[in-house]
């Protein structure tokens, strides 16, 4: 069927207990909010890379430090 026997029986049990509604909440992907940066920093990095596509990550980091935005390369 394209998936393991274990997955089949786990999904079957979820369906038997909660119907179609139980199957909608299967997603395990949760955002890692601690790993995000502020919007203005992200925009500055993106703008710098579009303006200077030949610069590497170390040079972009150093150029942004001159503007007061501290990021790691």
mmJSON file of the N, C-alpha and C atoms, coordinates in Angstrom:
{"data_MODEL":{"atom_site":{
"group_PDB":["ATOM","ATOM","ATOM","ATOM","ATOM","ATOM","ATOM","ATOM","ATOM","ATOM","ATOM","ATOM","ATOM","ATOM","ATOM","ATOM","ATOM","ATOM","ATOM","ATOM","ATOM","ATOM","ATOM","ATOM","ATOM","ATOM","ATOM","ATOM","ATOM","ATOM","ATOM","ATOM","ATOM","ATOM","ATOM","ATOM","ATOM","ATOM","ATOM","ATOM","ATOM","ATOM","ATOM","ATOM","ATOM","ATOM","ATOM","ATOM","ATOM","ATOM","ATOM","ATOM","ATOM","ATOM","ATOM","ATOM","ATOM","ATOM","ATOM","ATOM","ATOM","ATOM","ATOM","ATOM","ATOM","ATOM","ATOM","ATOM","ATOM","ATOM","ATOM","ATOM","ATOM","ATOM","ATOM","ATOM","ATOM","ATOM","ATOM","ATOM","ATOM","ATOM","ATOM","ATOM","ATOM","ATOM","ATOM","ATOM","ATOM","ATOM","ATOM","ATOM","ATOM","ATOM","ATOM","ATOM","ATOM","ATOM","ATOM","ATOM","ATOM","ATOM","ATOM","ATOM","ATOM","ATOM","ATOM","ATOM","ATOM","ATOM","ATOM","ATOM","ATOM","ATOM","ATOM","ATOM","ATOM","ATOM","ATOM","ATOM","ATOM","ATOM","ATOM","ATOM","ATOM","ATOM","ATOM","ATOM","ATOM","ATOM","ATOM","ATOM","ATOM","ATOM","ATOM","ATOM","ATOM","ATOM","ATOM","ATOM","ATOM","ATOM","ATOM","ATOM","ATOM","ATOM","ATOM","ATOM","ATOM","ATOM","ATOM","ATOM","ATOM","ATOM","ATOM","ATOM","ATOM","ATOM","ATOM","ATOM","ATOM","ATOM","ATOM","ATOM","ATOM","ATOM","ATOM","ATOM","ATOM","ATOM","ATOM","ATOM","ATOM","ATOM","ATOM","ATOM","ATOM","ATOM","ATOM","ATOM","ATOM","ATOM","ATOM","ATOM","ATOM","ATOM","ATOM","ATOM","ATOM","ATOM","ATOM","ATOM","ATOM","ATOM","ATOM","ATOM","ATOM","ATOM","ATOM","ATOM","ATOM","ATOM","ATOM","ATOM","ATOM","ATOM","ATOM","ATOM","ATOM","ATOM","ATOM","ATOM","ATOM","ATOM","ATOM","ATOM","ATOM","ATOM","ATOM"],
"id":[1,2,3,4,5,6,7,8,9,10,11,12,13,14,15,16,17,18,19,20,21,22,23,24,25,26,27,28,29,30,31,32,33,34,35,36,37,38,39,40,41,42,43,44,45,46,47,48,49,50,51,52,53,54,55,56,57,58,59,60,61,62,63,64,65,66,67,68,69,70,71,72,73,74,75,76,77,78,79,80,81,82,83,84,85,86,87,88,89,90,91,92,93,94,95,96,97,98,99,100,101,102,103,104,105,106,107,108,109,110,111,112,113,114,115,116,117,118,119,120,121,122,123,124,125,126,127,128,129,130,131,132,133,134,135,136,137,138,139,140,141,142,143,144,145,146,147,148,149,150,151,152,153,154,155,156,157,158,159,160,161,162,163,164,165,166,167,168,169,170,171,172,173,174,175,176,177,178,179,180,181,182,183,184,185,186,187,188,189,190,191,192,193,194,195,196,197,198,199,200,201,202,203,204,205,206,207,208,209,210,211,212,213,214,215,216,217,218,219],
"type_symbol":["N","C","C","N","C","C","N","C","C","N","C","C","N","C","C","N","C","C","N","C","C","N","C","C","N","C","C","N","C","C","N","C","C","N","C","C","N","C","C","N","C","C","N","C","C","N","C","C","N","C","C","N","C","C","N","C","C","N","C","C","N","C","C","N","C","C","N","C","C","N","C","C","N","C","C","N","C","C","N","C","C","N","C","C","N","C","C","N","C","C","N","C","C","N","C","C","N","C","C","N","C","C","N","C","C","N","C","C","N","C","C","N","C","C","N","C","C","N","C","C","N","C","C","N","C","C","N","C","C","N","C","C","N","C","C","N","C","C","N","C","C","N","C","C","N","C","C","N","C","C","N","C","C","N","C","C","N","C","C","N","C","C","N","C","C","N","C","C","N","C","C","N","C","C","N","C","C","N","C","C","N","C","C","N","C","C","N","C","C","N","C","C","N","C","C","N","C","C","N","C","C","N","C","C","N","C","C","N","C","C","N","C","C","N","C","C","N","C","C"],
"label_atom_id":["N","CA","C","N","CA","C","N","CA","C","N","CA","C","N","CA","C","N","CA","C","N","CA","C","N","CA","C","N","CA","C","N","CA","C","N","CA","C","N","CA","C","N","CA","C","N","CA","C","N","CA","C","N","CA","C","N","CA","C","N","CA","C","N","CA","C","N","CA","C","N","CA","C","N","CA","C","N","CA","C","N","CA","C","N","CA","C","N","CA","C","N","CA","C","N","CA","C","N","CA","C","N","CA","C","N","CA","C","N","CA","C","N","CA","C","N","CA","C","N","CA","C","N","CA","C","N","CA","C","N","CA","C","N","CA","C","N","CA","C","N","CA","C","N","CA","C","N","CA","C","N","CA","C","N","CA","C","N","CA","C","N","CA","C","N","CA","C","N","CA","C","N","CA","C","N","CA","C","N","CA","C","N","CA","C","N","CA","C","N","CA","C","N","CA","C","N","CA","C","N","CA","C","N","CA","C","N","CA","C","N","CA","C","N","CA","C","N","CA","C","N","CA","C","N","CA","C","N","CA","C","N","CA","C","N","CA","C","N","CA","C","N","CA","C","N","CA","C","N","CA","C","N","CA","C"],
"label_alt_id":[null,null,null,null,null,null,null,null,null,null,null,null,null,null,null,null,null,null,null,null,null,null,null,null,null,null,null,null,null,null,null,null,null,null,null,null,null,null,null,null,null,null,null,null,null,null,null,null,null,null,null,null,null,null,null,null,null,null,null,null,null,null,null,null,null,null,null,null,null,null,null,null,null,null,null,null,null,null,null,null,null,null,null,null,null,null,null,null,null,null,null,null,null,null,null,null,null,null,null,null,null,null,null,null,null,null,null,null,null,null,null,null,null,null,null,null,null,null,null,null,null,null,null,null,null,null,null,null,null,null,null,null,null,null,null,null,null,null,null,null,null,null,null,null,null,null,null,null,null,null,null,null,null,null,null,null,null,null,null,null,null,null,null,null,null,null,null,null,null,null,null,null,null,null,null,null,null,null,null,null,null,null,null,null,null,null,null,null,null,null,null,null,null,null,null,null,null,null,null,null,null,null,null,null,null,null,null,null,null,null,null,null,null,null,null,null,null,null,null],
"label_comp_id":["UNK","UNK","UNK","UNK","UNK","UNK","UNK","UNK","UNK","UNK","UNK","UNK","UNK","UNK","UNK","UNK","UNK","UNK","UNK","UNK","UNK","UNK","UNK","UNK","UNK","UNK","UNK","UNK","UNK","UNK","UNK","UNK","UNK","UNK","UNK","UNK","UNK","UNK","UNK","UNK","UNK","UNK","UNK","UNK","UNK","UNK","UNK","UNK","UNK","UNK","UNK","UNK","UNK","UNK","UNK","UNK","UNK","UNK","UNK","UNK","UNK","UNK","UNK","UNK","UNK","UNK","UNK","UNK","UNK","UNK","UNK","UNK","UNK","UNK","UNK","UNK","UNK","UNK","UNK","UNK","UNK","UNK","UNK","UNK","UNK","UNK","UNK","UNK","UNK","UNK","UNK","UNK","UNK","UNK","UNK","UNK","UNK","UNK","UNK","UNK","UNK","UNK","UNK","UNK","UNK","UNK","UNK","UNK","UNK","UNK","UNK","UNK","UNK","UNK","UNK","UNK","UNK","UNK","UNK","UNK","UNK","UNK","UNK","UNK","UNK","UNK","UNK","UNK","UNK","UNK","UNK","UNK","UNK","UNK","UNK","UNK","UNK","UNK","UNK","UNK","UNK","UNK","UNK","UNK","UNK","UNK","UNK","UNK","UNK","UNK","UNK","UNK","UNK","UNK","UNK","UNK","UNK","UNK","UNK","UNK","UNK","UNK","UNK","UNK","UNK","UNK","UNK","UNK","UNK","UNK","UNK","UNK","UNK","UNK","UNK","UNK","UNK","UNK","UNK","UNK","UNK","UNK","UNK","UNK","UNK","UNK","UNK","UNK","UNK","UNK","UNK","UNK","UNK","UNK","UNK","UNK","UNK","UNK","UNK","UNK","UNK","UNK","UNK","UNK","UNK","UNK","UNK","UNK","UNK","UNK","UNK","UNK","UNK","UNK","UNK","UNK","UNK","UNK","UNK"],
"label_asym_id":["A","A","A","A","A","A","A","A","A","A","A","A","A","A","A","A","A","A","A","A","A","A","A","A","A","A","A","A","A","A","A","A","A","A","A","A","A","A","A","A","A","A","A","A","A","A","A","A","A","A","A","A","A","A","A","A","A","A","A","A","A","A","A","A","A","A","A","A","A","A","A","A","A","A","A","A","A","A","A","A","A","A","A","A","A","A","A","A","A","A","A","A","A","A","A","A","A","A","A","A","A","A","A","A","A","A","A","A","A","A","A","A","A","A","A","A","A","A","A","A","A","A","A","A","A","A","A","A","A","A","A","A","A","A","A","A","A","A","A","A","A","A","A","A","A","A","A","A","A","A","A","A","A","A","A","A","A","A","A","A","A","A","A","A","A","A","A","A","A","A","A","A","A","A","A","A","A","A","A","A","A","A","A","A","A","A","A","A","A","A","A","A","A","A","A","A","A","A","A","A","A","A","A","A","A","A","A","A","A","A","A","A","A","A","A","A","A","A","A"],
"label_entity_id":["1","1","1","1","1","1","1","1","1","1","1","1","1","1","1","1","1","1","1","1","1","1","1","1","1","1","1","1","1","1","1","1","1","1","1","1","1","1","1","1","1","1","1","1","1","1","1","1","1","1","1","1","1","1","1","1","1","1","1","1","1","1","1","1","1","1","1","1","1","1","1","1","1","1","1","1","1","1","1","1","1","1","1","1","1","1","1","1","1","1","1","1","1","1","1","1","1","1","1","1","1","1","1","1","1","1","1","1","1","1","1","1","1","1","1","1","1","1","1","1","1","1","1","1","1","1","1","1","1","1","1","1","1","1","1","1","1","1","1","1","1","1","1","1","1","1","1","1","1","1","1","1","1","1","1","1","1","1","1","1","1","1","1","1","1","1","1","1","1","1","1","1","1","1","1","1","1","1","1","1","1","1","1","1","1","1","1","1","1","1","1","1","1","1","1","1","1","1","1","1","1","1","1","1","1","1","1","1","1","1","1","1","1","1","1","1","1","1","1"],
"label_seq_id":[1,1,1,2,2,2,3,3,3,4,4,4,5,5,5,6,6,6,7,7,7,8,8,8,9,9,9,10,10,10,11,11,11,12,12,12,13,13,13,14,14,14,15,15,15,16,16,16,17,17,17,18,18,18,19,19,19,20,20,20,21,21,21,22,22,22,23,23,23,24,24,24,25,25,25,26,26,26,27,27,27,28,28,28,29,29,29,30,30,30,31,31,31,32,32,32,33,33,33,34,34,34,35,35,35,36,36,36,37,37,37,38,38,38,39,39,39,40,40,40,41,41,41,42,42,42,43,43,43,44,44,44,45,45,45,46,46,46,47,47,47,48,48,48,49,49,49,50,50,50,51,51,51,52,52,52,53,53,53,54,54,54,55,55,55,56,56,56,57,57,57,58,58,58,59,59,59,60,60,60,61,61,61,62,62,62,63,63,63,64,64,64,65,65,65,66,66,66,67,67,67,68,68,68,69,69,69,70,70,70,71,71,71,72,72,72,73,73,73],
"pdbx_PDB_ins_code":[null,null,null,null,null,null,null,null,null,null,null,null,null,null,null,null,null,null,null,null,null,null,null,null,null,null,null,null,null,null,null,null,null,null,null,null,null,null,null,null,null,null,null,null,null,null,null,null,null,null,null,null,null,null,null,null,null,null,null,null,null,null,null,null,null,null,null,null,null,null,null,null,null,null,null,null,null,null,null,null,null,null,null,null,null,null,null,null,null,null,null,null,null,null,null,null,null,null,null,null,null,null,null,null,null,null,null,null,null,null,null,null,null,null,null,null,null,null,null,null,null,null,null,null,null,null,null,null,null,null,null,null,null,null,null,null,null,null,null,null,null,null,null,null,null,null,null,null,null,null,null,null,null,null,null,null,null,null,null,null,null,null,null,null,null,null,null,null,null,null,null,null,null,null,null,null,null,null,null,null,null,null,null,null,null,null,null,null,null,null,null,null,null,null,null,null,null,null,null,null,null,null,null,null,null,null,null,null,null,null,null,null,null,null,null,null,null,null,null],
"Cartn_x":[0.812,0.0,0.849,2.137,2.984,3.411,2.978,3.421,3.47,4.126,4.382,3.116,3.192,2.082,1.807,2.87,2.734,1.954,2.303,1.596,0.128,-0.138,-1.519,-2.367,-1.866,-2.663,-2.775,-1.742,-1.824,-2.888,-2.892,-3.885,-5.279,-5.384,-6.677,-7.242,-6.388,-6.838,-7.289,-6.543,-6.944,-8.306,-8.516,-9.783,-10.926,-10.675,-11.713,-12.107,-11.15,-11.426,-12.034,-11.548,-11.978,-12.547,-12.61,-13.149,-12.198,-12.766,-11.952,-11.3,-11.921,-11.375,-10.041,-9.907,-8.659,-7.523,-7.829,-6.782,-6.279,-7.032,-6.608,-5.458,-5.313,-4.287,-3.054,-2.675,-1.567,-0.223,-0.212,1.03,1.899,3.166,4.114,4.993,4.952,5.844,5.39,6.263,5.985,7.084,6.756,7.803,8.694,9.963,10.92,11.103,10.321,10.316,11.592,12.306,13.557,14.629,14.472,15.479,15.225,14.328,13.979,14.712,14.919,15.509,14.445,14.743,13.782,13.627,12.444,12.095,13.043,13.402,14.257,15.671,16.143,17.457,17.405,16.352,16.197,16.099,15.34,15.205,16.54,17.345,18.657,19.582,19.558,20.395,19.956,18.665,18.152,18.487,18.316,18.619,20.105,20.957,22.405,22.789,22.185,22.535,22.017,20.869,20.382,21.21,21.643,22.452,23.859,24.419,25.792,25.829,25.421,25.334,26.693,27.794,29.108,29.714,29.12,29.679,29.37,30.321,30.124,29.473,29.215,28.508,29.334,30.648,31.492,31.504,31.613,31.636,30.3,29.203,27.877,27.743,28.21,28.161,28.971,30.168,31.015,30.406,29.817,29.193,27.987,27.218,26.059,26.477,27.623,28.132,28.449,28.936,29.226,27.954,26.823,25.529,24.836,25.459,24.885,24.003,24.041,23.267,24.253,24.176,25.143,24.535,25.118,24.721,25.975,25.87,27.01,27.074,28.275,28.395,27.813],
"Cartn_y":[-1.207,0.0,1.262,1.143,2.309,2.836,2.202,2.606,1.363,1.517,0.349,-0.163,-1.397,-2.019,-1.277,-0.853,-0.108,1.196,1.91,3.16,2.892,1.831,1.5,1.29,0.475,0.176,1.379,2.216,3.429,4.378,4.565,5.431,4.826,3.508,2.839,3.034,2.914,3.109,4.551,5.505,6.912,7.148,6.542,6.704,6.056,4.882,4.193,4.983,5.638,6.392,7.77,8.464,9.844,10.189,9.251,9.519,10.376,11.078,11.885,13.063,13.571,14.724,14.357,13.152,12.724,12.648,12.366,12.251,13.608,14.663,15.994,16.529,16.088,16.598,15.7,15.118,14.181,14.902,16.139,16.855,16.939,16.539,16.583,17.825,18.525,19.652,20.843,21.266,22.413,23.435,24.689,25.688,25.854,26.045,26.288,27.8,28.437,29.889,30.44,29.648,30.112,30.3,29.646,29.661,30.755,31.664,32.711,33.998,34.824,36.134,37.194,38.416,39.5,39.836,40.345,40.62,41.638,42.692,43.729,43.212,42.259,41.669,40.787,40.006,39.149,39.98,41.069,41.937,42.57,42.954,43.543,42.54,41.296,40.25,39.975,39.86,39.592,40.744,41.975,43.14,43.18,42.889,42.896,41.835,40.673,39.608,39.892,40.565,40.931,42.054,42.989,44.098,43.665,42.716,42.251,40.731,40.117,38.652,37.949,38.668,38.03,37.943,38.61,38.587,37.259,36.79,35.574,35.89,34.848,35.047,35.821,35.643,36.381,37.868,38.175,39.582,40.258,39.566,40.127,40.392,39.459,39.64,40.867,41.023,42.168,43.484,43.498,44.725,45.13,44.143,44.455,44.888,44.399,44.857,46.341,46.814,48.236,49.078,48.474,49.178,48.966,48.19,47.972,46.748,45.878,44.635,43.487,42.845,41.8,40.426,39.716,38.34,37.508,36.241,35.359,34.962,34.713,34.31,32.934],
"Cartn_z":[0.0,0.0,0.0,0.225,0.17,1.53,2.605,3.946,4.821,5.968,6.806,7.496,7.926,8.645,9.957,10.623,11.873,11.648,10.583,10.279,9.956,9.21,8.862,10.104,11.035,12.222,13.158,13.193,14.009,13.453,12.143,11.509,11.62,11.462,11.599,13.007,14.023,15.396,15.622,15.07,15.208,14.553,13.375,12.672,13.458,14.017,14.786,16.031,16.653,17.879,17.616,16.574,16.397,15.037,14.137,12.81,11.982,11.001,10.095,10.807,11.845,12.573,13.214,13.724,14.36,13.351,12.091,11.077,10.605,10.804,10.369,11.198,12.428,13.332,13.348,12.226,12.163,12.043,11.6,11.338,12.589,12.439,13.545,13.468,12.347,12.146,12.986,13.884,14.728,14.511,14.393,14.166,15.393,15.153,16.22,16.343,17.191,17.278,17.894,18.68,19.266,18.199,17.075,16.028,14.989,15.257,14.302,14.642,13.619,13.844,13.599,13.998,13.838,12.364,12.031,10.639,10.001,10.732,10.138,9.863,10.664,10.412,9.17,9.055,7.875,6.606,6.656,5.484,5.111,6.107,5.831,5.157,5.615,5.016,3.582,3.375,2.028,1.084,1.55,0.717,0.375,1.348,1.107,0.085,0.161,-0.787,-2.19,-2.293,-3.626,-4.231,-3.398,-3.899,-4.278,-3.537,-3.752,-3.791,-4.886,-4.924,-4.867,-5.129,-5.129,-3.733,-2.746,-1.395,-0.711,0.077,0.846,2.18,2.954,4.211,5.232,5.232,6.168,5.826,4.556,4.133,4.405,4.164,4.457,5.95,6.759,8.207,8.622,8.072,8.417,7.949,6.766,6.258,7.104,7.543,8.379,9.783,10.262,11.56,11.521,10.371,10.218,10.325,9.971,10.044,11.382,12.288,13.607,13.725,12.727,12.76,12.959,14.108,14.46,14.221,13.238,12.941,12.771,12.969,12.763,11.295,10.805,9.402,9.202],
"occupancy":[1.0,1.0,1.0,1.0,1.0,1.0,1.0,1.0,1.0,1.0,1.0,1.0,1.0,1.0,1.0,1.0,1.0,1.0,1.0,1.0,1.0,1.0,1.0,1.0,1.0,1.0,1.0,1.0,1.0,1.0,1.0,1.0,1.0,1.0,1.0,1.0,1.0,1.0,1.0,1.0,1.0,1.0,1.0,1.0,1.0,1.0,1.0,1.0,1.0,1.0,1.0,1.0,1.0,1.0,1.0,1.0,1.0,1.0,1.0,1.0,1.0,1.0,1.0,1.0,1.0,1.0,1.0,1.0,1.0,1.0,1.0,1.0,1.0,1.0,1.0,1.0,1.0,1.0,1.0,1.0,1.0,1.0,1.0,1.0,1.0,1.0,1.0,1.0,1.0,1.0,1.0,1.0,1.0,1.0,1.0,1.0,1.0,1.0,1.0,1.0,1.0,1.0,1.0,1.0,1.0,1.0,1.0,1.0,1.0,1.0,1.0,1.0,1.0,1.0,1.0,1.0,1.0,1.0,1.0,1.0,1.0,1.0,1.0,1.0,1.0,1.0,1.0,1.0,1.0,1.0,1.0,1.0,1.0,1.0,1.0,1.0,1.0,1.0,1.0,1.0,1.0,1.0,1.0,1.0,1.0,1.0,1.0,1.0,1.0,1.0,1.0,1.0,1.0,1.0,1.0,1.0,1.0,1.0,1.0,1.0,1.0,1.0,1.0,1.0,1.0,1.0,1.0,1.0,1.0,1.0,1.0,1.0,1.0,1.0,1.0,1.0,1.0,1.0,1.0,1.0,1.0,1.0,1.0,1.0,1.0,1.0,1.0,1.0,1.0,1.0,1.0,1.0,1.0,1.0,1.0,1.0,1.0,1.0,1.0,1.0,1.0,1.0,1.0,1.0,1.0,1.0,1.0,1.0,1.0,1.0,1.0,1.0,1.0,1.0,1.0,1.0,1.0,1.0,1.0],
"B_iso_or_equiv":[0.0,0.0,0.0,0.0,0.0,0.0,0.0,0.0,0.0,0.0,0.0,0.0,0.0,0.0,0.0,0.0,0.0,0.0,0.0,0.0,0.0,0.0,0.0,0.0,0.0,0.0,0.0,0.0,0.0,0.0,0.0,0.0,0.0,0.0,0.0,0.0,0.0,0.0,0.0,0.0,0.0,0.0,0.0,0.0,0.0,0.0,0.0,0.0,0.0,0.0,0.0,0.0,0.0,0.0,0.0,0.0,0.0,0.0,0.0,0.0,0.0,0.0,0.0,0.0,0.0,0.0,0.0,0.0,0.0,0.0,0.0,0.0,0.0,0.0,0.0,0.0,0.0,0.0,0.0,0.0,0.0,0.0,0.0,0.0,0.0,0.0,0.0,0.0,0.0,0.0,0.0,0.0,0.0,0.0,0.0,0.0,0.0,0.0,0.0,0.0,0.0,0.0,0.0,0.0,0.0,0.0,0.0,0.0,0.0,0.0,0.0,0.0,0.0,0.0,0.0,0.0,0.0,0.0,0.0,0.0,0.0,0.0,0.0,0.0,0.0,0.0,0.0,0.0,0.0,0.0,0.0,0.0,0.0,0.0,0.0,0.0,0.0,0.0,0.0,0.0,0.0,0.0,0.0,0.0,0.0,0.0,0.0,0.0,0.0,0.0,0.0,0.0,0.0,0.0,0.0,0.0,0.0,0.0,0.0,0.0,0.0,0.0,0.0,0.0,0.0,0.0,0.0,0.0,0.0,0.0,0.0,0.0,0.0,0.0,0.0,0.0,0.0,0.0,0.0,0.0,0.0,0.0,0.0,0.0,0.0,0.0,0.0,0.0,0.0,0.0,0.0,0.0,0.0,0.0,0.0,0.0,0.0,0.0,0.0,0.0,0.0,0.0,0.0,0.0,0.0,0.0,0.0,0.0,0.0,0.0,0.0,0.0,0.0,0.0,0.0,0.0,0.0,0.0,0.0],
"pdbx_formal_charge":[null,null,null,null,null,null,null,null,null,null,null,null,null,null,null,null,null,null,null,null,null,null,null,null,null,null,null,null,null,null,null,null,null,null,null,null,null,null,null,null,null,null,null,null,null,null,null,null,null,null,null,null,null,null,null,null,null,null,null,null,null,null,null,null,null,null,null,null,null,null,null,null,null,null,null,null,null,null,null,null,null,null,null,null,null,null,null,null,null,null,null,null,null,null,null,null,null,null,null,null,null,null,null,null,null,null,null,null,null,null,null,null,null,null,null,null,null,null,null,null,null,null,null,null,null,null,null,null,null,null,null,null,null,null,null,null,null,null,null,null,null,null,null,null,null,null,null,null,null,null,null,null,null,null,null,null,null,null,null,null,null,null,null,null,null,null,null,null,null,null,null,null,null,null,null,null,null,null,null,null,null,null,null,null,null,null,null,null,null,null,null,null,null,null,null,null,null,null,null,null,null,null,null,null,null,null,null,null,null,null,null,null,null,null,null,null,null,null,null],
"auth_seq_id":[1,1,1,2,2,2,3,3,3,4,4,4,5,5,5,6,6,6,7,7,7,8,8,8,9,9,9,10,10,10,11,11,11,12,12,12,13,13,13,14,14,14,15,15,15,16,16,16,17,17,17,18,18,18,19,19,19,20,20,20,21,21,21,22,22,22,23,23,23,24,24,24,25,25,25,26,26,26,27,27,27,28,28,28,29,29,29,30,30,30,31,31,31,32,32,32,33,33,33,34,34,34,35,35,35,36,36,36,37,37,37,38,38,38,39,39,39,40,40,40,41,41,41,42,42,42,43,43,43,44,44,44,45,45,45,46,46,46,47,47,47,48,48,48,49,49,49,50,50,50,51,51,51,52,52,52,53,53,53,54,54,54,55,55,55,56,56,56,57,57,57,58,58,58,59,59,59,60,60,60,61,61,61,62,62,62,63,63,63,64,64,64,65,65,65,66,66,66,67,67,67,68,68,68,69,69,69,70,70,70,71,71,71,72,72,72,73,73,73],
"auth_comp_id":["UNK","UNK","UNK","UNK","UNK","UNK","UNK","UNK","UNK","UNK","UNK","UNK","UNK","UNK","UNK","UNK","UNK","UNK","UNK","UNK","UNK","UNK","UNK","UNK","UNK","UNK","UNK","UNK","UNK","UNK","UNK","UNK","UNK","UNK","UNK","UNK","UNK","UNK","UNK","UNK","UNK","UNK","UNK","UNK","UNK","UNK","UNK","UNK","UNK","UNK","UNK","UNK","UNK","UNK","UNK","UNK","UNK","UNK","UNK","UNK","UNK","UNK","UNK","UNK","UNK","UNK","UNK","UNK","UNK","UNK","UNK","UNK","UNK","UNK","UNK","UNK","UNK","UNK","UNK","UNK","UNK","UNK","UNK","UNK","UNK","UNK","UNK","UNK","UNK","UNK","UNK","UNK","UNK","UNK","UNK","UNK","UNK","UNK","UNK","UNK","UNK","UNK","UNK","UNK","UNK","UNK","UNK","UNK","UNK","UNK","UNK","UNK","UNK","UNK","UNK","UNK","UNK","UNK","UNK","UNK","UNK","UNK","UNK","UNK","UNK","UNK","UNK","UNK","UNK","UNK","UNK","UNK","UNK","UNK","UNK","UNK","UNK","UNK","UNK","UNK","UNK","UNK","UNK","UNK","UNK","UNK","UNK","UNK","UNK","UNK","UNK","UNK","UNK","UNK","UNK","UNK","UNK","UNK","UNK","UNK","UNK","UNK","UNK","UNK","UNK","UNK","UNK","UNK","UNK","UNK","UNK","UNK","UNK","UNK","UNK","UNK","UNK","UNK","UNK","UNK","UNK","UNK","UNK","UNK","UNK","UNK","UNK","UNK","UNK","UNK","UNK","UNK","UNK","UNK","UNK","UNK","UNK","UNK","UNK","UNK","UNK","UNK","UNK","UNK","UNK","UNK","UNK","UNK","UNK","UNK","UNK","UNK","UNK","UNK","UNK","UNK","UNK","UNK","UNK"],
"auth_asym_id":["A","A","A","A","A","A","A","A","A","A","A","A","A","A","A","A","A","A","A","A","A","A","A","A","A","A","A","A","A","A","A","A","A","A","A","A","A","A","A","A","A","A","A","A","A","A","A","A","A","A","A","A","A","A","A","A","A","A","A","A","A","A","A","A","A","A","A","A","A","A","A","A","A","A","A","A","A","A","A","A","A","A","A","A","A","A","A","A","A","A","A","A","A","A","A","A","A","A","A","A","A","A","A","A","A","A","A","A","A","A","A","A","A","A","A","A","A","A","A","A","A","A","A","A","A","A","A","A","A","A","A","A","A","A","A","A","A","A","A","A","A","A","A","A","A","A","A","A","A","A","A","A","A","A","A","A","A","A","A","A","A","A","A","A","A","A","A","A","A","A","A","A","A","A","A","A","A","A","A","A","A","A","A","A","A","A","A","A","A","A","A","A","A","A","A","A","A","A","A","A","A","A","A","A","A","A","A","A","A","A","A","A","A","A","A","A","A","A","A"],
"auth_atom_id":["N","CA","C","N","CA","C","N","CA","C","N","CA","C","N","CA","C","N","CA","C","N","CA","C","N","CA","C","N","CA","C","N","CA","C","N","CA","C","N","CA","C","N","CA","C","N","CA","C","N","CA","C","N","CA","C","N","CA","C","N","CA","C","N","CA","C","N","CA","C","N","CA","C","N","CA","C","N","CA","C","N","CA","C","N","CA","C","N","CA","C","N","CA","C","N","CA","C","N","CA","C","N","CA","C","N","CA","C","N","CA","C","N","CA","C","N","CA","C","N","CA","C","N","CA","C","N","CA","C","N","CA","C","N","CA","C","N","CA","C","N","CA","C","N","CA","C","N","CA","C","N","CA","C","N","CA","C","N","CA","C","N","CA","C","N","CA","C","N","CA","C","N","CA","C","N","CA","C","N","CA","C","N","CA","C","N","CA","C","N","CA","C","N","CA","C","N","CA","C","N","CA","C","N","CA","C","N","CA","C","N","CA","C","N","CA","C","N","CA","C","N","CA","C","N","CA","C","N","CA","C","N","CA","C","N","CA","C","N","CA","C","N","CA","C","N","CA","C","N","CA","C","N","CA","C"],
"pdbx_PDB_model_num":[1,1,1,1,1,1,1,1,1,1,1,1,1,1,1,1,1,1,1,1,1,1,1,1,1,1,1,1,1,1,1,1,1,1,1,1,1,1,1,1,1,1,1,1,1,1,1,1,1,1,1,1,1,1,1,1,1,1,1,1,1,1,1,1,1,1,1,1,1,1,1,1,1,1,1,1,1,1,1,1,1,1,1,1,1,1,1,1,1,1,1,1,1,1,1,1,1,1,1,1,1,1,1,1,1,1,1,1,1,1,1,1,1,1,1,1,1,1,1,1,1,1,1,1,1,1,1,1,1,1,1,1,1,1,1,1,1,1,1,1,1,1,1,1,1,1,1,1,1,1,1,1,1,1,1,1,1,1,1,1,1,1,1,1,1,1,1,1,1,1,1,1,1,1,1,1,1,1,1,1,1,1,1,1,1,1,1,1,1,1,1,1,1,1,1,1,1,1,1,1,1,1,1,1,1,1,1,1,1,1,1,1,1,1,1,1,1,1,1]
}}}
